[in-house]
Each structure stands twice: as C-alpha cells, then as structure tokens.
C-alpha cells in the first residue's frame, strides 16, 4: 500500500500540491506586480490597449469575470464573430479541461468537464441555460448558433446555483436582445469540402417606441457530406439544419419587463457512421488501433437522423428597491429518430447468414470490412428519443450593491421521455419504420421500449457578504428531489422476462448541494478565491431485463449491472487567482482543483445480448489545474492562451476491479490552446482581420480497461481566418483543421473475454475551407 502511495505521489498530483501551487502562483502575481498595476489604471492610460472587462452572470447576477469566485470562460459577441463560432464544438475547443464529442448522431453529443463525463444514454454533467431558462433535454444542445450575445462555460459543481445535472458545471447562452435601434444582418457561406452552403440572418428593433421590441433570427445549412460510402456510391454523412427563433420584449411599466421567446428547428442528417476494428481480422491481426483511419465507409444501409424541436419560454422581471422578482416558464418538445447499419456481423458469433459468406470469411476476407459492412448479415438498428418538458422557476435577487446580497427561489419541472431501441434483420430495403416494431421488410429481432415520466422540484438560496470591502464570503444551498417512473412497453415476444409488458417501476432521488466560497480582493486588479462544492446527477433505469440478459446471454456472471442505477455525486475543492495586469493589457486566470466522484455513471454495451446500459464506477478521483489569459501586445493585436491538465484515476470499480488505477475514459491528459487575433485598418473605413488558433489535445482512452490500441495519441489542430470588413459588410476566408489532420474522434471499445476486441471508431471532419459574407443594415 505504501509503495502504491509513493507511486501516486511521484506520478500524480496530490490535492495539497495543487492547491499550494495555486497559492504560490497567486502570491507571485501579487508580489511581482508593478506598483502602478496594483491600483486602478491611470487616467492617462490608452483605452485602445486595455482589454475590456467582461460582465458575466455565473452567479445569477451581473459581475465582472474577475470578481466571480468560480472558473468561467466567457465569449462575447465580438469574440464569437471573430472566431467564427457557429456551434458548441467551436467554443468548447477554446476552453481548457472541457471536451466535446459528436458521436452516433447530432443529438447524442457528449460534453466532458474537468473529468466529469457524459455517458451515452445518460443525463449530461452540466446545466444548459438559454436566456436564463434551463433546457433539460441533452439532445437539444448541439445545434447551430446564430445571433448570440454571450456564452459562458462555468466549471466545477454548480448544482447549488443552476440545479439539475450541474455536477460538472454549466453552459449559459444568451441570445441578442431586441432594443430601440432597428438593425439586421444577412449572411451566406460556402465550404468547398463537403459542398456545404449556409444562409441566415436576423432583423430586430422597436415595434412600439420605448415599449415593445422584437427580433427574428433564422439560419439554414445544407452539407452534402465529407466521406464516400463505397457500397452505396454516395456520401456517408449528408446533413441539413434549419432554425428560426423569435423574441419579443415588452416594457409593461418602468419596473416590469416581459420577455417571450419561441423557436423551431429541424435536422435531417446521418447516424451510426462507425468503422469497425476487430482484433484478429485482416488489418488488425495484432489488435485494434484507434490511430487507423484507413477503413472506408462500406455499410449497405442508408442511415438517417431526423430531429424536430419546438421551444417556448417566457420571463417576467419585476424590479423594486428591495430587489428583482423573476418568474420563468418554459416548454420544450423534441422528437428524434435515427436508423442505419447494424453493429456486429453475426458470423463473428458463428451464426451463418443464408446466401452470405461463411463465418470463417469474417476473419480472412478484408473485402467484407465487417461489421458496418456491405453484407446483409450486419442487420439494422433504429432508435427514437422523444421528450417534452414543462418547467417553472420563481427567484428573488437582492440589489447587487448591498454589503449583504442574496438570491432565493424554487424550481419545478415535469418531463416525459420515450426511448426505443431495436435491432432488425436487413432484407436489402434498409430501415423500414412504420412503427418501433418494424415490419415485414425489416423484421425486428430485438426491442427495448420505455416511456419515462420524471417530476422534480428544488428550493435554493445563495448569500454573499462583504466581511470587509476586500473580503467576501458566499454560500449557496440547493435541495433537489426527483421522482422517476418508467413504463415497460417492450412486447412480450421480445422481453427476456415473463409478464412484464406494461410494468411500471419508480424511484426517488434527492440531494442537498452546498457550496461555499471565499474571495479576497488582494489589489484592485487581483482576486484570489477558494471554494468547496458538491454536485448531484440523478439515477435512473436500464431497460428491464438487462441484468438477466448480461448474465444469461453474455455470460458475465459477476456483473454488478442492475436494471436500475443510483445517483452520482461529487465533492470538489478549488483554489484560484484572477488577475488584470500591466495597466489592463494582460488577463491571467489560474485554478487548481480536486474532485471526488462517487457512483460515476458509465456506458457499457454487451454485444451478445445487445444490451446498452449505464454501469457504475464506484469512485473516481480527479486532480488538475488550468490557466488561461489574453494579452494585448499592441493596438489591434491580441494573444490568447490556455492550458489544462487532468489526472483522473479510477479508485474503486466493483464491475471491473482490474481497472483500479487506470485513467478514466474520455478525459484527455491535457489540452493546450494558443492563438492570435489581429485587426488593422487597411484603407478608408475598412479593417483587415486575421486569426489563428492552435489546439493540442492530449492522449485519452475510451474505456475503463485502457485496452491496448485504444489510447488516442495527442491531436494537433490549427484553424485560421482572414477577413475584410467595415460597418456594413464583411468577407471572410477560413480553414478549419488547416493541415488536414486525420484522426478518429470517438471510439466504442468492446472487450469480449477469450474472443476478441471491437473498437467502433468515428472519423473526425477533415480540413474544410470556406468563405463567408455578411451585410448589416
């Protein structure tokens, strides 16, 4: 035990070392600052060389990012414009210790924050808040972003402030609010690789002067696809998306404002675009290799992914001398289905397919490229994920200038979620879906079908008090209670257990989520903070009969997987320093943290029974640090940078005890960000703008076993943009993944003891070069 402790201390990072290192860094910043930088910038300072402070709402009230005792990465509308941010992948790539994966379909994206992961088929580890309203469906997060005012990525357990699922943090998106000034924009873009075009824009202004304001935003994107399917002789990954959003703001009185929003979105895309690596087959005789991107797409089933979203929300703010009373109500309805190639060639398990190659050919004939291959015996797969939800929140916020500041409120949500998963025989006509049970042209051989009803409520409060003008203590507490109910709709013919069709299971999950922080304003330009917080992610249900199937079909007798799984909790310590130096020309933020996750939810797939389940890793310990900043080198020239390091270690795992000491999956060991933004007048009223971004993401595994051949090595990516603009129009040429780095963005690793290892990989987008035009009026 002592030897193991010494190894950890040599190779890992202890909590004490992390927090001590942060304290040393803070003291160095304070002690080494020029005297001039320890006070407000001098009156004669050139404002053009000062970096503008960003106001954030990370604690549900307006504060500068430097004043907020939480780690927050904020992207203003100017940065969003200059960086060409059009979706979550773009801004999360600029945030240390945060990663984004789009996997089987556009709705099943994954966001991993400081080692707290988002497993497939589970709730996300963050609260997604759009214009102050929580959006509870994780499938609604990955969508086109247009007409955005600000984005905030907040890291660390924030359940006490933002509630449901904020075990890893929160992502706040604010759209642009209509005002008194009429304005509008139209934009069009084209990407040469993928043959993608995009059109969109917005228009807004007053309907009744000083009283009623409106804004309408729309965008449409159509991409033919990046990769060829050699069997179907067409593109593997076509994609279209359309979105329209309207916002109406009514100043009822001087003190009462009503803010209404409505949105509609459609997606028509692809799904299950995996390549199969199987140890022992041609090309992978010595084992799987996640670095290999040479496998072509060869499935014979045309995939699809359809999504339709309706979003309605309303917010009322009533301001008084005592504070602001805010009431929000929201309704969301998302319907999504997808279908495509089956996952595994049945020949691998010795099941011959009439008219097909012999089972032995699977291991000897590289032309089969199985599974996800050109033969019928792969079968098909189909999924539905439909959800509607209604939520309400009432919150009172005291004035921000008082010595004692507080927030108190209550929240309620009810949502219904229908989930269908099936596996069908491929009879050469693709996925035919008259209903979840297929039909004669695509007979279903395995089905799970559930209807879930969830109801949750919470009460919360937050208090901040200035002990002295420089020292603030704040505390927050939230109590969540969630009642979950699932009804089994799987027909008896497909159920492993008798007499369970229509069976209703229910459970209750609750947690108190405290948070306390101390902030010291060491100087006018430097703040230090320390926090402790706890997070909570609700438990839920696996398909009924999963445990029976895993034991009796997959033969895993010692599995800990149940037909239900418990809640996940976390406790985290963090210390950091936020600084604004060199007369406002440099910002530097440093943080170190240590997080213990209990009952970590983790996705597992058992191939013989085709069971998709949430398993449990009993304990995971995460230690890390990060820093980010921006430097104004000269007027018009900014450098930005960031670095994050994660040591995420499995401490206890009853399901797979041999994984103890392994790195937790989906957590890159480190990531580094470096870039520059340069804007210079060129002639008349025209400016030239140039931007370069470099991102290096460290190695990561995709399974708890850290299976050989599945550690993706470090990835280096470069994005560039070059444009010309004035007040009314702009033209920009850009390239993403400039050097055309080929790599696999995702892996689904399946280890079948004494048989083989599967690794289902997904290719990342190749280099894309495009042009974008915008006209403002």
Beta strands, then each sheet from edge to edge (+ up, - down):
strand 1: 55-56
strand 2: 63-64
strand 3: 71-76
strand 4: 98-102
strand 5: 109-113
strand 6: 126-130
strand 7: 133-134
strand 8: 148-155
strand 9: 169-175
strand 10: 183-191
strand 11: 196-208
strand 12: 212-223
strand 13: 228-229
strand 14: 234-235
strand 15: 239-251
strand 16: 256-269
strand 17: 275-278
strand 18: 304-320
strand 19: 323-341
strand 20: 380-397
strand 21: 404-424
strand 22: 438-439
strand 23: 442-468
strand 24: 471-488
strand 25: 504-523
strand 26: 526-537
strand 27: 540-541
strand 28: 564-565
strand 29: 568-581
strand 30: 586-606
strand 31: 611-634
strand 32: 637-652
strand 33: 670-683
strand 34: 686-697
strand 35: 715-725
strand 36: 729-736
strand 37: 744-752
strand 38: 756-763
strand 39: 768-776
sheet 1: 1+ 2-
sheet 2: 3+ 8- 9+ 6+ 7-
sheet 3: 4+ 5-
sheet 4: 22+ 23- 21+ 20- 19+ 18- 16+ 15- 12+ 11- 10+ 39- 36+ 35- 34+ 33- 32+ 31- 30+ 29- 26+ 25- 24+
sheet 5: 13+ 14-
sheet 6: 17+ 38- 37+
sheet 7: 27+ 28-
end
